Amino acid sequence: MKILLVEDHEVFAAVVIEQFLAGHDVTHVRTVAEARAVDPASFDVALVDFDLPDGKGDAVVLWLRGTRADLKIVATSSHQPGNEALRRAGADAVCAKADFAELPSVLERFTAE
């Protein structure tokens, strides 16, 4: 699976990629601007954090939805209000950072659809 990971915390992103996404092709970006610079057609799934250095992740979700409506998007904020904002913007699922052990099963649901 080709995954876009929008996450500004380098160490957390590295751990997620190593522990939960090792079998996938992951592109990691850190900002709203970097996310907007990629081609959404290149990905099967986007994992989007809410608090980013240059804005909020809901702007990324809205942009992805406007560019590619069928892309699966997972909200990955560490706090509930951030995940709720990402869902309102169009995220298909939530996997809070505290629950990242569940990430593989969230991704499996997308491949089963």
TITORGU-317187 format. One record per atom (N, C-alpha, C, O): residue in three letters; x, z, y. Coordinates in steps of 0.05 Angstrom, whole numbers, plus 5000, padded with zeros to 4 digits. Layout:
BEGIN
alaXZY/...
This chain:
BEGIN
met501750004977/met500050005000/met501850005025/met503850145026/lys501049845045/lys502549845070/lys501250035089/lys498850005096/ile502750235099/ile501650445115/ile502950465142/ile505450455144/leu501350485163/leu502350545190/leu501950845195/leu499750945193/leu504150975200/leu504151265205/leu504651305235/leu506851245245/val502751405250/val502951455278/val503251765281/val501251905281/glu505751855285/glu506452135285/glu508952185301/glu510952055296/asp508852365321/asp511152405338/asp513152605328/asp515352615338/his512352775309/his514252975299/his515952855277/his514952795255/glu518452805283/glu520352675264/glu520552815237/glu520452685217/val521053075238/val521453215213/val518953205196/val519053165172/phe516653255208/phe514153245193/phe513752975181/phe512952945157/ala514152765196/ala513852485187/ala515652435163/ala514852315143/ala518152525165/ala520052475143/ala519152615117/ala519352505095/val518152865120/val517153015097/val514752875085/val514552845060/val512852785101/val510452645091/val511252395076/val510252345054/ile513052245088/ile513951995075/ile515252055048/ile514651925028/glu516952255048/glu518452325023/glu516652445002/glu516752364978/gln514852625010/gln513352774990/gln510652644982/gln509752674959/phe509452495001/phe506752404995/phe506452094996/phe504551984986/leu508351955009/leu508051675012/leu510451515000/leu510851285007/ala511951634983/ala514451514973/ala513851244959/ala515651074959/gly511651214946/gly511050964932/gly509750754950/gly508850544939/his509750794975/his508450604994/his510450495013/his512650595017/asp509750275026/asp511350145047/asp510350265074/asp508150185083/val511850445086/val511050595109/val512550505134/val515050485134/thr511050445155/thr512250395182/thr511450635199/thr509150695203/his513450775209/his513051015225/his513450945254/his515550845262/val511451005271/val511650985300/val510951255312/val509651415300/arg511951305337/arg511751565349/arg509851595372/arg509151815381/thr508951365383/thr507451375408/thr505051175407/thr504951005389/val503251205426/val501051015429/val502250735434/val501350545422/ala504150715452/ala505450465459/ala506650325435/ala506350085430/glu508150485418/glu509350365394/glu507250275375/glu507550065362/ala505050425372/ala502850345354/ala501650085363/ala501049915347/arg501350055389/arg500149805399/arg502049565397/arg501149335401/ala504549615392/ala506449395389/ala506649275361/ala507849075357/val505349405342/val505349305314/val502949125310/val501049125325/asp503048965289/asp500848785281/asp499148925261/asp499948965238/pro496749005268/pro494949145250/pro494348995224/pro493649115204/ala494548735225/ala494148565201/ala496148625179/ala495748545156/ser498348755187/ser500548805168/ser500049055151/ser501649115133/phe497849195156/phe497449455143/phe494849475128/phe492849345134/asp494849645107/asp492349705092/asp491049955103/asp488549975103/val492750145113/val491750405122/val493450495146/val495750435148/ala492150635165/ala493550765187/ala492951065185/ala490651145183/leu495051225187/leu494851515189/leu495551585218/leu497751525228/val493651705232/val493951735261/val493652035269/val491652165263/asp495752135283/asp495752395294/asp494252385321/asp493952175333/phe493352615331/phe491952625356/phe493752655380/phe493552505399/asp495452855380/asp497152915403/asp499752755401/asp501452805385/leu499952555419/leu502352385420/leu503652415448/leu502252485467/pro506152355450/pro507552395476/pro506452245500/pro506552335522/asp505252005494/asp504351835516/asp501251805517/asp500251625530/gly499851975502/gly496951955502/gly495752095477/gly497052255464/lys493352025472/lys491952145449/lys491451935427/lys491051695433/gly491452025403/gly491051845380/gly488451695380/gly488251485367/asp486351805393/asp483851665393/asp484051395407/asp482551215400/ala485951375426/ala486451115438/ala487550915418/ala486950675419/val489251015400/val490350845379/val488050755360/val487850525353/val486350945352/val484150885334/val482350675347/val481550485334/leu481550715372/leu479850525385/leu481150245387/leu479750045382/trp483750235392/trp485149985393/trp485149845366/trp484649605363/leu485850005345/leu485849895318/leu483049795310/leu482849575299/arg480949945316/arg478249855310/arg477549595324/arg476249425313/gly478349575349/gly477749335365/gly479349095356/gly478548865360/thr481649145343/thr483448935334/thr482848855305/thr482948615298/arg482249055289/arg481849005260/arg479849205249/arg480649425241/ala477349135250/ala475149315242/ala475349415214/ala474349635208/asp476549265195/asp476549335167/asp478949515159/asp479049605136/leu480749565177/leu483049735171/leu482150025165/leu480550135181/lys483050145144/lys482350415137/lys484150605154/lys486550565156/ile482850795167/ile484250975185/ile483751265177/ile481451345172/val485951425175/val485751705168/val486651875192/val488851835202/ala484952055201/ala485652245222/ala487452465210/ala486852575188/thr489752525223/thr491652715212/thr492552925231/thr494853005231/ser490753015248/ser491553225268/ser491753495254/ser490653545233/ser493253675267/ser493553945257/ser491254125267/ser490954345257/his489654025285/his487454185295/his484754035293/his484653795297/gln482654185287/gln480054065283/gln478953905306/gln477953685302/pro479153995332/pro478153835354/pro479553555355/pro478253355362/gly482153545348/gly483553285348/gly482453105326/gly481952875331/asn481953215302/asn480853055281/asn478052965287/asn477252745280/glu476453135300/glu473753055308/glu473852825328/glu472252645326/ala475752835347/ala475952625367/ala476852365353/ala475852145360/leu478652385333/leu479452145319/leu477152025302/leu476851785301/arg475552195291/arg473152105276/arg471151965294/arg470151755288/arg470652085318/arg468851965337/arg469851685346/arg468351505351/ala472451655347/ala473651405355/ala473551195333/ala473850955338/gly473051285308/gly472751095286/gly474351135261/gly474450965244/ala475751365259/ala477251425234/ala475351445211/ala473151545213/asp476151345188/asp474551345163/asp474551605148/asp472651675134/ala476751755151/ala477151995136/ala478952185152/ala480252105171/val478952445143/val480652645156/val482352765134/val481452835112/cys484952795140/cys486752955123/cys488453115142/cys490553025150/ala487553355148/ala488953525167/ala491753585156/ala492153585132/lys493553635174/lys496353685166/lys496653905146/lys498353895128/ala495054115148/ala495154335129/ala494254255101/ala494854395082/asp492854025099/asp491753935074/asp493153685063/asp491953545047/phe495653635072/phe496953375065/phe497453345035/phe497953125026/ala497253555020/ala497453524990/ala495153354980/ala495353244958/glu493053334995/glu490653184988/glu490952884996/glu489252724989/leu493052825011/leu493352545021/leu493252334999/leu491952135003/pro494652364977/pro494552164956/pro491652104946/pro490951874941/ser490052314944/ser487252274935/ser485652134956/ser483851974950/val486152184981/val484752045003/val485451745002/val483651585004/leu487951684998/leu488851404996/leu487651274971/leu486951034973/glu487451414949/glu486351304925/glu483451224929/glu482551014918/arg481951374945/arg479151294950/arg479051024964/arg477150874958/phe480950964981/phe480950704994/phe481550474975/phe480350264978/thr483250524956/thr483850304937/thr481550264917/thr481350054905/ala479950464913/ala477650444895/ala475350304908/ala473550204894/glu475350274934/glu473050144948/glu473149844945/glu471449704956/
